[in-house]
Amino acid sequence: MRIAVTGSTGLVGESVVSYFRSAGCQVTRFVRPGKGMSLAVDGDVIAWDPVSKKMDASLLEGYDAVIHLAGANIAQQRWTLSYKKLILSSRVEGTQFLSEVISNLENPPRVLLSASAIGYYGYITPPTCVDESSNMGIGFLAEVCEQWEKASQSAQREGIRVVRTRFGVVLSRKGGALAKMLPVFRLGLGGKLGSGRQMISWIALEEIPRIMEHLIHKEDISGPVNVVTPNPVSNEGFTKVLAGCLNRKAILPVPSFMIRWLLGEMGQALLLDGAAVLPKRLMESGYVFRFPDLESALGE
């Protein structure tokens, strides 16, 4: 099977590339050219520039699947006006360009797995749960996800199967939120954030490539798919489980006002807001989770 991956140098992208290569697939990475780099193919690499819309489209002919993960890191810095524009444009422009390229191929991929996020649902007050049939929420992330998903419509109009993978919080000791939390919790300095009642809908990094493989082969699935486990947990519950796995106490809560003061809108959206999101379509399609609960994921 031939698979092309954008965002291949990120946490999720590296895991996806490694998994499919280990499975014997031919995996090609999209890379953005640096200064002086020509737009040319080099082995298992395709150079593309979604901003200037440059790419040799013929290099994508005959692929079985494209997994599109590219986009600016939403947790890299405070959300200034300019960084919010980058978060949006890096997702929408790249997705639009890739969709247009794919839709004009003579032999396009059978499926485009295009990343999105559970931020689509906005903040949901517990104990309400949402799934793929639920309405769009409110807030910056919801608006980003809406435009992000609409950007792949050109491929869909050409009859290409498009799956919009709405990722939850990705848990990995290699990077992301968990990697930043571990040193603090190992020192016994961890604690709940704000009230601790906000829900965390999560997915183990090691689970994601298996879900991608499942979605590639399930040809009756298109549209939004929540990439989360069936067991969302409150921030307070997450804190207790993580501390327990490390044999530490978690007795130092972080007040909401401090998070807002330090991180602004980003802190509110990523740490204090949340939603209990269920993977209804994955479960209905017969997917079996390897890491369905926090204990199994954090113990890996």
C-alpha positions as CSV (number, residue, x, y, z in Angstrom):
1,M,0.0,0.0,0.0
2,R,1.3,3.5,-0.9
3,I,0.6,6.2,1.6
4,A,1.6,9.9,1.7
5,V,1.7,11.9,4.9
6,T,1.7,15.6,5.6
7,G,2.8,16.9,9.0
8,S,5.1,13.9,9.1
9,T,7.7,15.5,11.5
10,G,5.2,16.1,14.2
11,L,4.4,13.8,17.2
12,V,1.5,12.1,15.4
13,G,3.1,12.2,12.0
14,E,6.2,10.4,13.1
15,S,4.2,7.7,14.8
16,V,2.0,7.2,11.7
17,V,5.0,7.0,9.3
18,S,6.9,4.6,11.6
19,Y,3.8,2.3,12.0
20,F,3.0,2.0,8.3
21,R,6.6,1.5,7.3
22,S,6.9,-1.3,9.8
23,A,3.8,-2.8,8.2
24,G,5.6,-2.9,4.9
25,C,3.8,0.0,3.3
26,Q,5.6,2.5,1.0
27,V,5.3,5.8,2.9
28,T,6.1,9.2,1.4
29,R,6.5,12.3,3.5
30,F,5.5,15.8,2.4
31,V,8.1,18.4,3.4
32,R,8.1,22.1,3.1
33,P,11.1,23.4,1.2
34,G,13.6,25.5,3.2
35,K,15.6,28.4,1.8
36,G,17.2,27.5,-1.5
37,M,15.6,24.0,-1.7
38,S,14.0,23.3,-5.0
39,L,10.6,21.8,-5.3
40,A,11.7,18.3,-6.3
41,V,11.2,14.8,-5.1
42,D,14.0,13.1,-3.2
43,G,13.4,9.4,-2.5
44,D,10.5,9.0,-0.1
45,V,9.9,12.8,0.1
46,I,7.6,15.1,-1.8
47,A,8.3,18.8,-1.5
48,W,5.3,21.1,-1.3
49,D,4.6,24.7,-0.4
50,P,0.9,25.2,0.5
51,V,1.4,28.9,1.0
52,S,2.6,29.6,-2.5
53,K,0.7,26.6,-3.8
54,K,3.7,24.9,-5.4
55,M,4.0,21.1,-5.8
56,D,4.6,18.6,-8.6
57,A,1.1,17.1,-8.5
58,S,2.1,14.1,-10.7
59,L,4.1,12.7,-7.8
60,L,0.8,11.9,-6.0
61,E,-0.6,9.8,-8.8
62,G,-1.5,6.2,-7.8
63,Y,-1.3,6.5,-4.0
64,D,-3.8,4.5,-2.0
65,A,-4.2,7.0,0.8
66,V,-3.2,10.5,1.9
67,I,-3.0,11.3,5.6
68,H,-3.1,15.1,6.1
69,L,-1.8,16.2,9.5
70,A,-0.1,19.5,8.9
71,G,-0.9,22.6,10.9
72,A,0.7,25.0,13.4
73,N,1.0,23.8,17.0
74,I,-1.9,25.3,18.9
75,A,-0.1,24.9,22.3
76,Q,3.2,26.4,21.2
77,Q,2.6,30.0,22.5
78,R,0.0,32.4,23.8
79,W,-2.7,33.1,21.2
80,T,-1.8,36.6,19.9
81,L,-3.9,37.8,17.0
82,S,-1.1,37.0,14.6
83,Y,-0.6,33.4,16.0
84,K,-4.4,32.8,15.8
85,K,-4.2,33.7,12.1
86,L,-1.4,31.3,11.7
87,I,-3.3,28.5,13.4
88,L,-6.2,29.0,11.0
89,S,-4.3,29.7,7.8
90,S,-1.8,26.8,8.2
91,R,-4.8,24.4,8.4
92,V,-7.2,25.9,5.9
93,E,-4.7,26.9,3.2
94,G,-2.9,23.6,3.3
95,T,-6.1,21.5,3.2
96,Q,-7.6,23.5,0.4
97,F,-4.4,23.2,-1.7
98,L,-4.0,19.5,-1.1
99,S,-7.7,18.8,-1.8
100,E,-7.4,20.7,-5.1
101,V,-4.3,18.8,-6.1
102,I,-5.9,15.5,-5.3
103,S,-9.1,16.3,-7.1
104,N,-7.3,17.0,-10.3
105,L,-5.3,13.8,-10.5
106,E,-6.0,11.2,-13.1
107,N,-5.5,8.4,-10.6
108,P,-6.3,10.0,-7.2
109,P,-5.9,8.2,-3.8
110,R,-8.9,6.2,-2.7
111,V,-9.1,8.1,0.6
112,L,-8.0,11.3,2.2
113,L,-7.7,11.2,6.0
114,S,-7.8,14.9,6.9
115,A,-7.1,16.0,10.4
116,S,-9.5,18.0,12.5
117,A,-10.1,18.2,16.3
118,I,-12.7,17.8,19.0
119,G,-12.4,21.5,19.5
120,Y,-15.2,21.5,16.9
121,Y,-17.7,20.8,19.8
122,G,-16.5,23.7,21.9
123,Y,-17.0,23.6,25.7
124,I,-19.6,21.1,26.9
125,T,-20.7,21.2,30.6
126,P,-20.5,17.8,32.3
127,P,-22.1,15.3,32.3
128,T,-23.4,15.9,28.7
129,C,-21.6,13.8,26.1
130,V,-21.3,14.5,22.4
131,D,-20.5,12.4,19.3
132,E,-20.2,13.0,15.5
133,S,-23.9,13.8,15.2
134,S,-23.6,16.7,17.6
135,N,-23.7,20.3,16.5
136,M,-20.7,22.6,16.2
137,G,-19.9,24.5,19.4
138,I,-18.7,28.1,19.9
139,G,-15.3,29.6,20.3
140,F,-12.1,30.1,18.3
141,L,-11.2,26.4,18.1
142,A,-14.7,25.5,16.9
143,E,-14.5,28.1,14.2
144,V,-11.1,26.8,13.1
145,C,-12.3,23.2,12.9
146,E,-15.3,24.2,10.9
147,Q,-13.2,26.0,8.2
148,W,-10.6,23.3,8.4
149,E,-13.1,20.6,7.5
150,K,-14.8,22.6,4.8
151,A,-11.4,23.1,3.1
152,S,-11.4,19.4,2.0
153,Q,-14.7,19.7,0.1
154,S,-13.1,20.0,-3.3
155,A,-11.8,16.4,-3.0
156,Q,-15.1,15.2,-1.7
157,R,-17.0,16.8,-4.7
158,E,-14.8,14.8,-7.0
159,G,-15.9,11.5,-5.4
160,I,-12.9,11.0,-3.3
161,R,-13.7,9.5,0.1
162,V,-12.8,12.0,2.8
163,V,-12.6,11.1,6.4
164,R,-12.2,14.1,8.9
165,T,-10.4,12.7,11.9
166,R,-11.3,14.8,14.9
167,F,-8.4,14.2,17.3
168,G,-8.7,14.4,21.1
169,V,-5.9,15.2,23.5
170,V,-3.0,13.0,22.4
171,L,-1.2,11.3,25.2
172,S,2.5,10.3,24.8
173,R,5.6,10.3,27.0
174,K,7.4,11.5,23.8
175,G,5.7,14.9,23.6
176,G,2.6,16.9,23.9
177,A,0.8,17.6,27.2
178,L,1.7,14.4,29.0
179,A,5.4,14.8,28.4
180,K,5.2,18.3,29.9
181,M,3.2,17.1,32.9
182,L,5.4,14.1,33.9
183,P,8.4,16.0,35.4
184,V,6.0,18.1,37.6
185,F,4.1,15.0,38.8
186,R,7.2,13.0,39.4
187,L,8.3,15.7,41.9
188,G,4.9,15.4,43.6
189,L,3.9,18.9,42.5
190,G,1.0,18.0,40.3
191,G,-2.6,18.9,40.9
192,K,-6.0,19.5,39.2
193,L,-6.4,22.6,37.0
194,G,-9.1,25.0,38.0
195,S,-12.2,23.2,39.2
196,G,-11.0,19.9,37.9
197,R,-14.5,19.2,36.5
198,Q,-13.6,20.0,32.9
199,M,-13.6,16.8,30.7
200,I,-10.6,15.5,28.9
201,S,-11.3,13.4,25.8
202,W,-8.0,11.7,25.0
203,I,-6.3,9.1,22.8
204,A,-3.0,7.3,23.2
205,L,-0.4,8.1,20.6
206,E,0.1,4.4,19.9
207,E,-3.6,4.0,19.1
208,I,-3.7,6.6,16.3
209,P,-1.9,4.7,13.5
210,R,-4.1,1.6,14.2
211,I,-7.2,3.9,13.8
212,M,-5.8,5.3,10.6
213,E,-5.3,1.8,9.2
214,H,-8.8,0.9,10.2
215,L,-10.3,3.9,8.5
216,I,-8.3,3.3,5.3
217,H,-9.8,-0.2,5.0
218,K,-13.3,0.7,6.1
219,E,-14.5,2.0,2.8
220,D,-18.0,2.7,4.0
221,I,-16.8,5.4,6.4
222,S,-16.5,9.1,5.4
223,G,-17.1,12.4,7.1
224,P,-16.2,13.2,10.7
225,V,-14.8,10.5,13.0
226,N,-13.9,11.2,16.6
227,V,-10.4,9.9,17.4
228,V,-10.8,9.5,21.1
229,T,-11.3,6.6,23.5
230,P,-14.7,5.6,24.8
231,N,-13.7,6.8,28.3
232,P,-13.3,10.6,28.7
233,V,-12.2,11.6,32.2
234,S,-12.4,14.8,34.3
235,N,-9.3,16.7,34.8
236,E,-9.4,15.8,38.5
237,G,-9.8,12.1,37.6
238,F,-6.9,12.3,35.1
239,T,-4.7,14.0,37.8
240,K,-5.5,11.2,40.3
241,V,-4.7,8.4,37.8
242,L,-1.5,10.0,36.6
243,A,-0.3,10.6,40.2
244,G,-1.2,7.0,41.1
245,C,0.7,5.6,38.2
246,L,3.8,7.5,39.4
247,N,3.2,6.6,43.1
248,R,3.0,10.3,43.9
249,K,0.5,12.6,45.5
250,A,-1.3,15.4,43.6
251,I,-2.1,18.0,46.1
252,L,-1.2,21.3,44.5
253,P,-4.1,22.6,42.4
254,V,-3.6,25.4,39.9
255,P,-6.3,28.1,40.2
256,S,-8.2,29.1,37.1
257,F,-7.2,32.8,37.4
258,M,-3.5,31.8,37.4
259,I,-3.9,29.8,34.2
260,R,-5.7,32.7,32.5
261,W,-3.1,35.1,33.7
262,L,-0.2,33.0,32.4
263,L,-1.6,31.6,29.2
264,G,-4.6,33.8,28.3
265,E,-7.2,32.5,25.9
266,M,-5.1,29.5,25.0
267,G,-5.0,28.4,28.7
268,Q,-8.8,28.8,28.9
269,A,-9.5,26.8,25.8
270,L,-6.9,24.0,26.2
271,L,-6.8,23.6,30.0
272,L,-10.0,24.9,31.5
273,D,-12.6,24.1,28.9
274,G,-13.4,20.6,27.7
275,A,-16.0,18.2,26.4
276,A,-16.9,14.5,26.9
277,V,-16.6,13.3,23.3
278,L,-17.4,9.7,22.3
279,P,-16.0,7.7,19.4
280,K,-19.4,6.6,18.2
281,R,-18.5,5.9,14.6
282,L,-15.3,4.0,15.5
283,M,-17.2,1.8,17.9
284,E,-20.1,1.2,15.4
285,S,-17.5,0.2,12.8
286,G,-16.1,-2.5,15.0
287,Y,-12.8,-0.9,16.0
288,V,-11.3,-2.4,19.2
289,F,-9.3,-0.1,21.3
290,R,-5.9,-1.3,22.5
291,F,-5.8,1.5,25.2
292,P,-9.4,2.1,26.2
293,D,-8.7,3.5,29.7
294,L,-6.1,5.8,31.3
295,E,-4.4,3.1,33.3
296,S,-3.5,1.1,30.2
297,A,-2.4,4.2,28.3
298,L,-0.3,5.7,31.0
299,G,1.3,2.4,31.9
300,E,2.5,1.9,28.3
